[in-house]
Amino acid sequence: MRGAVLYGPRDVRFEQRDEPTIVKPTDAIIRMAATCVCGSDLWPYRGLQPISAPTPFGHEYCGVVEDVGSAVTKVKRGQFVVGSFFASDNTCPTCQAGYQSSCQNRELVGGAQAGRLRVPLADGTLVATPGMPSEDLIPSLLAASDVLGTGWFAADAANVKPGKTVVVVGDGAVGLLGVLSAKQMGAGRIIAMSRHDRRQKLAREFGANDIVTERGDEGVTRIKELTKGVGADSVLECVGTQEAMMQAIHSTRPGGYVSYVGVPHGVRLDGAELFFAHVHLHGGPAPVRRYLPHLIDLVWDRKINPGKVFDLILPLEQVAEGYRAMDERRAIKTLLQPQAESR
């Protein structure tokens, strides 16, 4: 088959790769219905997260099960499934506590930007849809694999409650779906921080009441103005930079909650400053598997349409252009459609 391989900064190639096979009896092989480029893929793409060798890329996926290992009992051939970027057994104490992305036996799922994918720990990782989805549902089911699950975790970790004021720092796909998630959880007021017209429009579609274009200290000042000097009850940090993290902490009222789901790059926290900020701080790799059954139900019943974050759809063979478009902020998120030739 053919798939995406990252060779170095801004060097993504679509080339021949070995077909995945069952390696362990707990594996499954799925034929991809769709995959995509993640914002976190842009860190190594830009050279800010070095790779040591050419690396198959992609960790967001949904598709049809083609084969399963001898120990797989819950996942069946022919099922349409959605999985998360960390494979988990879903049985260890950490998984049972709801943190499958820190499963004691976790494995990173990689190489999803291809026609087929091996998924380890299939029984614990994959969640089947109620039936074979219509084509129009596939983008939203794909979103559940990562960005929707991550946005949902961001809202959950920030303790979003009905009627409360929520700020979302970051207008990428995760931030936008953090807005959608906060709306679903009943937030009374949602303030999205964004400087881009198209992203602002989608944030409003997903439930944002206000848009703040300022950043850094100016952004914090604007949030304080909008909240009558108090700050927000919940703030979702969906970027992963020092500026975004401090903007989130300083925008939160004393006793409020900050979640952080952007992969941190260069983030440093001052202990004394954090001590006197008096905020709850929680985040990390989103335990998407915890939320998948509920998110799939919401998508299947057409109560939410997170697939709107995909504003560029390309055949998988044009994956390099998908990366370029997101890197240059010409696209919020690129959906990639495997063609028969790449499978």
C-alpha positions in Angstrom: 0.0 0.0 0.0 1.0 3.6 -0.1 1.0 6.1 2.8 2.5 9.2 4.3 6.0 9.2 5.6 7.7 12.2 7.2 11.4 12.4 6.4 12.2 15.8 8.0 11.0 19.4 8.3 8.3 20.0 5.7 9.2 16.8 3.8 6.2 14.6 3.7 6.2 11.9 1.0 3.4 9.6 -0.2 5.2 6.3 -0.9 5.1 2.6 -0.8 4.8 1.1 2.6 4.4 -2.5 3.8 0.9 -3.7 4.3 0.0 -4.0 8.0 -0.3 -7.6 9.3 -1.5 -9.1 12.6 1.6 -9.0 14.8 0.0 -9.9 18.2 -3.2 -11.9 18.8 -4.8 -8.7 20.2 -4.4 -6.8 16.9 -6.9 -5.8 14.3 -6.4 -4.5 10.8 -8.8 -1.9 9.5 -9.4 -0.5 6.0 -9.4 3.2 6.3 -12.6 5.1 5.4 -10.9 8.5 6.2 -7.9 9.9 8.0 -6.5 13.4 8.5 -3.7 15.7 9.5 -3.6 16.7 13.2 -2.4 20.0 14.6 0.1 18.0 16.7 1.5 16.6 13.4 2.7 20.1 12.6 5.2 20.2 15.4 7.5 17.5 13.8 6.5 18.8 10.4 7.9 22.2 11.2 11.0 20.6 12.8 10.1 21.7 16.3 9.9 18.0 17.4 12.8 16.1 15.8 12.4 12.6 14.3 15.3 10.3 14.1 14.3 8.4 10.9 11.6 8.5 8.2 8.4 7.9 10.1 4.9 6.8 8.9 2.5 9.5 10.1 -1.1 9.9 11.2 -3.0 8.8 14.3 -6.7 9.7 13.6 -8.7 7.0 11.9 -12.0 5.2 11.3 -12.9 2.4 9.0 -13.9 -1.2 8.5 -12.4 -4.2 10.3 -10.7 -6.5 7.8 -8.9 -8.9 10.1 -8.5 -9.6 13.8 -6.0 -11.6 15.9 -6.9 -14.8 17.6 -7.4 -13.2 21.0 -9.8 -10.5 19.8 -13.4 -11.3 20.9 -15.3 -8.0 20.9 -14.3 -6.5 17.5 -15.7 -8.3 14.5 -14.8 -8.4 10.8 -17.0 -6.1 8.8 -17.7 -3.7 11.6 -17.2 0.1 11.1 -15.0 1.2 14.0 -13.5 4.4 15.5 -10.4 4.3 17.7 -8.1 6.7 19.5 -4.4 7.6 19.1 -3.4 5.6 22.1 -4.3 1.9 22.1 -5.4 0.7 25.5 -6.6 -2.5 27.1 -9.5 -0.7 28.8 -9.2 -3.1 31.7 -6.2 -2.0 33.8 -6.8 0.2 36.9 -5.8 3.3 35.0 -8.2 2.6 32.2 -11.0 1.8 34.8 -10.3 5.2 36.3 -11.0 6.8 32.9 -7.5 7.6 31.7 -7.0 5.1 28.9 -4.3 7.4 27.3 -2.2 6.4 30.3 -3.1 2.7 30.2 -0.5 0.6 31.8 -0.1 -1.3 28.5 -0.7 1.6 26.1 0.7 1.7 22.6 0.8 4.7 20.4 -1.1 4.2 17.2 0.8 5.6 14.2 0.9 5.4 10.5 -2.9 6.1 10.0 -2.3 8.3 6.9 -2.5 5.2 4.7 -5.0 2.8 3.2 -4.9 0.3 6.0 -3.8 0.3 9.7 -2.9 -2.1 12.4 -4.5 -1.3 15.7 -3.1 -2.9 18.8 -5.2 -3.9 21.8 -8.2 -3.9 19.5 -10.9 -5.0 22.0 -10.0 -2.1 24.3 -9.3 0.5 21.7 -11.9 0.2 19.0 -15.6 1.2 19.3 -18.1 0.0 16.7 -20.8 2.2 15.3 -24.4 1.0 15.4 -24.2 0.1 11.7 -22.4 1.1 8.5 -22.5 4.9 8.5 -23.6 7.1 5.6 -20.8 9.0 3.8 -21.8 12.3 5.4 -21.3 11.0 8.9 -17.7 9.8 8.3 -16.0 13.2 8.9 -17.7 13.6 12.2 -16.9 10.0 13.2 -13.3 10.7 12.2 -13.3 13.8 14.4 -14.3 11.7 17.4 -11.0 9.7 17.0 -9.0 12.7 18.3 -10.0 16.3 18.0 -13.6 16.0 19.3 -12.5 13.6 22.1 -9.7 16.0 23.0 -12.0 19.0 22.9 -14.5 17.1 25.1 -11.8 16.2 27.6 -10.7 19.9 27.6 -14.2 20.9 28.6 -14.6 18.1 31.1 -11.2 18.7 32.7 -12.0 22.4 33.0 -15.2 21.5 34.9 -17.6 23.1 32.5 -21.0 23.3 34.1 -24.4 24.5 33.0 -24.7 28.3 33.1 -21.0 29.0 33.7 -18.6 31.2 31.7 -16.0 29.4 29.6 -13.0 30.7 27.7 -11.4 28.7 24.9 -7.8 29.7 24.1 -6.9 28.4 20.6 -8.9 28.4 17.4 -7.6 25.2 15.8 -9.8 22.1 15.4 -9.4 21.1 19.1 -10.3 24.6 20.3 -13.3 24.8 18.1 -14.5 21.5 19.2 -13.8 22.6 22.8 -16.4 25.3 22.1 -18.8 22.7 20.8 -18.2 20.5 23.8 -18.7 23.3 26.3 -22.0 24.1 24.5 -23.1 20.5 24.8 -22.3 20.6 28.5 -24.5 23.6 29.0 -22.1 26.5 29.4 -24.0 29.8 29.8 -21.4 31.9 28.0 -18.5 30.8 25.8 -15.8 33.2 24.8 -13.5 32.1 22.0 -10.1 33.7 21.5 -9.4 33.9 17.7 -8.0 36.3 15.1 -9.2 34.5 12.0 -12.6 35.3 10.4 -13.4 31.8 9.2 -12.5 30.2 12.5 -14.5 32.9 14.4 -17.5 32.1 12.2 -17.3 28.3 13.0 -16.7 29.0 16.7 -20.0 31.0 16.7 -21.7 28.1 14.8 -20.5 25.7 17.5 -21.8 28.0 20.3 -19.4 30.8 21.1 -21.2 34.0 22.3 -18.2 36.3 22.2 -14.9 36.5 20.2 -11.7 38.0 21.7 -9.0 38.8 19.2 -6.4 40.1 21.6 -3.6 37.8 22.9 -1.3 37.7 25.9 -1.8 40.3 28.6 -4.2 42.3 26.3 -6.3 39.2 25.9 -6.4 38.6 29.6 -7.5 42.3 30.1 -10.3 41.8 27.6 -11.5 38.6 29.3 -11.6 40.5 32.6 -13.6 43.3 31.0 -16.1 40.8 29.7 -16.5 39.1 33.1 -16.7 42.3 35.1 -13.3 41.9 36.5 -13.8 38.4 37.8 -12.4 36.0 35.2 -13.9 32.9 33.7 -15.1 29.8 35.6 -13.5 27.5 33.1 -10.6 28.0 30.6 -9.6 25.5 27.9 -6.0 25.8 26.8 -5.8 24.2 23.4 -2.5 25.4 21.9 0.5 24.2 24.0 2.6 27.4 24.1 3.8 29.5 27.0 1.7 32.4 26.0 -1.4 30.3 25.6 -0.9 28.7 29.0 -0.3 31.9 30.9 -3.2 33.6 29.1 -5.4 30.7 30.2 -4.3 30.8 33.9 -4.5 34.6 34.1 -8.0 34.6 32.5 -9.4 32.2 35.2 -11.2 33.4 38.3 -9.8 32.3 41.7 -11.2 28.9 42.4 -11.8 28.3 38.6 -10.5 25.6 36.4 -7.9 25.4 33.6 -7.5 22.5 31.3 -4.6 22.0 29.0 -4.7 19.7 26.0 -2.3 21.3 23.6 1.0 19.3 23.4 3.3 21.6 25.5 6.3 23.1 23.7 8.5 25.4 25.9 5.9 25.7 28.6 7.3 26.6 32.1 5.2 27.4 35.2 6.4 29.4 38.1 5.5 27.7 41.3 4.8 30.9 43.3 2.7 32.4 40.6 0.7 29.3 40.2 0.3 29.0 44.0 -1.3 32.5 44.3 -3.4 32.1 41.1 -5.6 29.8 43.1 -6.8 27.8 40.1 -7.4 24.1 39.4 -5.1 22.8 36.7 -5.7 19.6 34.8 -4.8 18.2 31.4 -2.7 15.8 29.4 -3.2 13.4 26.5 -6.9 13.2 26.1 -8.4 9.8 27.2 -10.5 9.7 24.1 -11.5 6.1 24.6 -13.5 7.2 27.7 -15.7 9.4 25.7 -16.0 7.5 22.4 -19.2 5.6 23.0 -21.1 8.8 24.0 -19.5 10.9 21.2 -20.3 8.3 18.6 -24.0 8.3 19.8 -24.1 12.1 19.5 -22.8 12.0 16.0 -24.9 9.0 15.0 -28.1 10.7 16.2 -27.0 13.9 14.4 -27.1 15.9 17.5 -23.6 17.4 16.7 -21.7 17.9 13.5 -18.0 18.1 14.5 -17.0 17.2 11.0 -17.4 20.9 10.0 -13.8 21.4 11.2 -12.7 19.7 8.0 -12.6 22.6 5.6 -10.2 20.9 3.2 -10.8 17.4 1.7 -8.1 15.8 -0.4 -7.3 12.4 -1.8 -4.7 10.8 0.5 -2.1 11.0 -2.3 -2.1 14.8 -1.8 -1.2 14.5 1.9 1.8 16.9 1.5 -0.6 19.6 0.3 -2.8 18.9 3.3 0.1 19.5 5.6 1.1 22.7 3.8 -2.4 24.1 3.9 -2.6 23.6 7.7 0.9 24.9 8.3 0.1 28.0 6.4 -3.3 28.3 8.1 -5.1 28.1 4.8 -7.1 25.2 6.3 -8.4 24.5 9.8 -8.1 20.7 9.3 -7.4 18.5 6.3 -9.4 15.3 5.8 -7.7 12.7 3.6 -9.6 10.1 1.6 -7.8 6.9 0.8 -8.2 5.9 -2.8 -8.2 2.3 -4.1 -4.7 2.6 -5.4 -3.3 3.5 -1.9 -5.0 0.5 -0.2 
